[in-house]
Amino acid sequence: MADPSMICAVLQPVCGFINEAGVPAATARGVSSFACIKRNLRDLTKAMEDLQAVEKVVRGQVALETNNLNECHPQVSLWQTRVLHVLVDPIVQESDQLFQSSCLCSSSLSLRKRYCLGKRVAEMLEDVDRLIREGKQFDTFASKRLPDSVEERPRTKTFGFEPVLRDLGKYCDSTNVSIIGVCGPGGVGKTTLLNTFNNELKACGRDYQVVIMIEVSNSKTLNKAAIQSTITDRLGLPWDDRQTEEARARFLMKALRRKKFVILLDDVWNKFQLEDVGIPTPDSESKSKVILTSRSVDVCYQMGAQQSLIKMEYLEKEAAWELFRSNLSTQAIAAIDSSGPNNAVKQHANAIVQSCGGLPLALKVIASAVAGLTTPSEWSLAMQATKHDIKDIDGIPEMFHKLKYSYDKLTQTQQQCFLYCTLFPEYGSISKDQLVEYWMAEELIPPDPNRGHRIINRLLSACLLESCGSDLEVKMHHIIRHLGLSLAVQQKIVVKAGMNLEKAPPHREWRTARRISLMYNDIRDLGISPECKDLVTLLVQNNPNLDKLSPTFFQSMYSLKVLDLSHTRIKELPLCSTLAKLKFLNLSHTFIERLPEDFWMLKKLRHLDLSVTKALKETLDNCSKLYKLRVLNLFRSNYGIRDVNDLNIDSLRELEFLGITIYAEDVLKKLTNTHPLAKSTQRLSLKHCEQMQSIQISDFTHMVQLRELYVESCLDLIQLIADPDKGKASCLQILTLARLPSLQTILVGSSPHHFRNLLEITISHCHKLHDITWVLKLDALEKLSISHCNELEQVVQETINKVDNRRGGIEHNIVQRSGIINGFSEEQEIHCMVEDAYNEHVKGYQNKTENEQIKGVHHVGFPKLRAMVLTDLPKLTAICNPRDFPCLEIIRVERCPRFTALPLGQMSDCPKLKQICGSYDWWKKLEWNGKETIENKYFIPIKDED
């Protein structure tokens, strides 16, 4: 066998000859690669080492660029891929295996392998040399990254956000909506909502070309440059510091107009023009969207979201509980979930969650603070802290700092009005009118109620107050109230409302206080003489056992302007000559018998409330000298007008509101006959008016502001007539009919009638009433309460019979019952009212379909009714035929033994229903298919008392 080394030695001169003789290049390369394979392998090994060194340098440069968020240059990326393929090629290992063979040239097969391998080595060597040259020539290793269409935002697990996200998605899909507003209080999760929606847009791959989220936070000034910088960066455009904001805005608008975009503007405090920062106002043609969040409803409207506003509410109980648990430790969750009949830890945890009022920020902060608690005693202390000392919990100061932004945005007057709201107990409602009266008396605002209601609307818009079920009241969230209390301390405001106090606060707390609230406690005695020369407001109402004030209680209250002692048992006022600045005094629902002799000295008094003072014997001699009185309320007071000559308070020239009790029909006639007091009468009580058989509401025409009428114990009253309103619309909103044993008929004329604005009706102890079908004509009615009417069988009489129409022979469904045609009696014919009412009734039936007539089903009536209360009605069997109750929230039935049917076909008839209250016995007898499905959610049992 020939020695391989000898063969190579022979071939070397041949290779040199080929190179010199000009043999074709392909042939030369083939022979050379065959003959010089070992040399080429050595060169390849060295070249690969050089390539690895160059690749390491390039890789380092690329890493530096990507760390700066730049993107690797495409050519560099391709070079790195090629290098990787070369470095992993197994050619060197294959060559080593072939050279280890002892018979490399012993056959034609081995020579063929040598030739192929030599060729591959030569080609690989050329590739490696080229890659080395290219790697050394790179001067640019990365380029600026092109922005993603949607940039990932921080992910947070959400609870209870599904409905809001659905609404947001629907608005985004709508071609009629371009600007969407999301409003809600601080800490409710608006930013989290935008982050979540942003990430959903990324996940679902909608066809938006760019989604940009911008934190605006323009509580003071709008940072246009910061907003423009965010937009520029997200569009991948160059930034030029030399450009003015106006020029940059024009440039960005041109860029955005070419794209279908979604702009998410978070935390907008003040209105601004989108174009000023470079955002073109989207329209239906562009299909772009602007979504903004704000704590202010007004700001959302001003930014153009009038028709597409989403209000973020506090979390429901279940979602709040889950969010709270998600921030607890494993040990704390185990303590809550431990089995046992009385799990104190779970009870305390539930109380803490309830105290957060569904505010996500508070739930997270407080859950984090209690995350490691495991024992009942620890949880008990935490629960007490959330009620009284919440500011001492870890993380709460930082939370208050965030929430305080809303407060800082208010004017100084609005801030003072907000802090005034903290004087009321938590979890209760606050009367808007009462609040405004306090503000005016303390001179926080001018004597203009409209100004006060505008401030309330501003606080509502800023989510510092919340709406109640009634338009007449507002409430304050528990956490917002604690924020207010933390600020109130600096304003020398002492709040002890609803704290179950039995004694007055110590003297030191009175000494420097400007406002003190002791309302809703169990204080029995204020036998003190506090030194409080700076005290401006003192609220002591709703201490039901308070019956004594020290004779010198007022001796140092020189600055007092607001004093509320209502709903207490006090029988007399101490000497009050020191109260020279007093402007507001409320003694309603007290047992006061007479006013002190020096009462006339309260020359600045503007508001005096003596309503429902059942022991008051005389007052007008004092009141007639209080020339600045704007409000005088003697509604349902024991002291009333019994004689025509007693109407003698004409000296009160500034009187705007008069509540009065009248005991004689001739006094009523004088008052209603253009008497000067008629125009200011807003609440009227008629009591023990002997021989008065009829009341006609049109007689009260001159009482242009009459809002409440209370008719009580007028034993001879037979009928009440709300005739058609031929003149100015009646303002009457509240009607009470109590202890009227002879009342048989209530007539309501055709619309518009004098009851058309009634909101509340209360009827009690009217034993001759069989039904009150006329309530169907009260479209504004919100609350209906009926009790102790022994003959009432149905609220609305709707027995349907087929009879011939006497006015044309056409058959209609009409109501008949013992002398009443269509719910209208003969007395109504006498007053020329039945014709219009009858025609209106028939017309309503003519408009119904034949199917509805056969079934006797109404789809009108009670359009705004929110609450219905029925108690002590022994003969009541039904309310009315099934119908829609679009606004009904509460039905309460007590001690109505024959009543077994709700006027509901199905739950969709009353979409806002929250409570059905009644005894278990009544609930069991109730004939209604839907009751099993809603028992756990809506039914609240009441124990019937014997």
Sequence and secondary structure as in RCSB ss.txt:
>XXXX:A:sequence
MADPSMICAVLQPVCGFINEAGVPAATARGVSSFACIKRNLRDLTKAMEDLQAVEKVVRGQVALETNNLNECHPQ
VSLWQTRVLHVLVDPIVQESDQLFQSSCLCSSSLSLRKRYCLGKRVAEMLEDVDRLIREGKQFDTFASKRLPDSV
EERPRTKTFGFEPVLRDLGKYCDSTNVSIIGVCGPGGVGKTTLLNTFNNELKACGRDYQVVIMIEVSNSKTLNKA
AIQSTITDRLGLPWDDRQTEEARARFLMKALRRKKFVILLDDVWNKFQLEDVGIPTPDSESKSKVILTSRSVDVC
YQMGAQQSLIKMEYLEKEAAWELFRSNLSTQAIAAIDSSGPNNAVKQHANAIVQSCGGLPLALKVIASAVAGLTT
PSEWSLAMQATKHDIKDIDGIPEMFHKLKYSYDKLTQTQQQCFLYCTLFPEYGSISKDQLVEYWMAEELIPPDPN
RGHRIINRLLSACLLESCGSDLEVKMHHIIRHLGLSLAVQQKIVVKAGMNLEKAPPHREWRTARRISLMYNDIRD
LGISPECKDLVTLLVQNNPNLDKLSPTFFQSMYSLKVLDLSHTRIKELPLCSTLAKLKFLNLSHTFIERLPEDFW
MLKKLRHLDLSVTKALKETLDNCSKLYKLRVLNLFRSNYGIRDVNDLNIDSLRELEFLGITIYAEDVLKKLTNTH
PLAKSTQRLSLKHCEQMQSIQISDFTHMVQLRELYVESCLDLIQLIADPDKGKASCLQILTLARLPSLQTILVGS
SPHHFRNLLEITISHCHKLHDITWVLKLDALEKLSISHCNELEQVVQETINKVDNRRGGIEHNIVQRSGIINGFS
EEQEIHCMVEDAYNEHVKGYQNKTENEQIKGVHHVGFPKLRAMVLTDLPKLTAICNPRDFPCLEIIRVERCPRFT
ALPLGQMSDCPKLKQICGSYDWWKKLEWNGKETIENKYFIPIKDED
>XXXX:A:secstr
   HHHHHHHHHHHHHHHHHHT  HHHHHHHHHHHTHHHHHHHHHHHHHHHHHHHHHHHHHHHHHHHTTEEE HH
HHHHHHHHHHHHT  HHHHHHHHHT TTTTSSHHHHHHHHHHHHHHHHHHHHHHHHHHHHHH    EEE    SB
        SS HHHHHHHHHHHH TT  EEEEE  TTSSHHHHHHHHHHHHHHHT S SEEEEEE   SSS  HH
HHHHHHHHHHT    TTS HHHHHHHHHHHHHTS EEEEEES  S   HHHHT     TTTT EEEEEES HHHH
HHTT TTSEEE     HHHHHHHHHHTS HHHHHHHH   S  HHHHHHHHHHHHTTT HHHHHHHHHHTTT  S
HHHHHHHHHHHHH GGGSTTHHHHHHHHHHHHHTS HHHHHHHHHHTTS TT EEEHHHHHHHHHHTTSS S HH
HHHHHHHHHHHTTSSEE SSTTEEE  HHHHHHHHHHHGGGTEEE TTS   S   HHHHHS SEEE  SS    
B      TT  EEE    TT   B TTTTTT TT  EEE  SS        TT TT  EEE TTS   B  GGGG
G TT  EEE TT TT  B HHHHTT TT SEEE TT SS B SGGG   TT TT  EEEEEE  HHHHHHHHTT 
TTGGGEEEEEEES TT  EEEGGGGTT TT  EEEEE  TT  EEEE B  SS     EEEEES TT  EEEE S
SSBTTTT  EEEEES TT    GGGGG TT  EEEEES TT  BSS   EEEEE TTTS EEEEEEETTEETTB 
HHHHHTT HHHHHHHHHHHHHTS HHHHHHT    S SS  EEEEES TT  BS SS   TT  EEEEES TT  
  S SSGGG TT  EEEE HHHHHH   TTHHHHHHHHEEE     
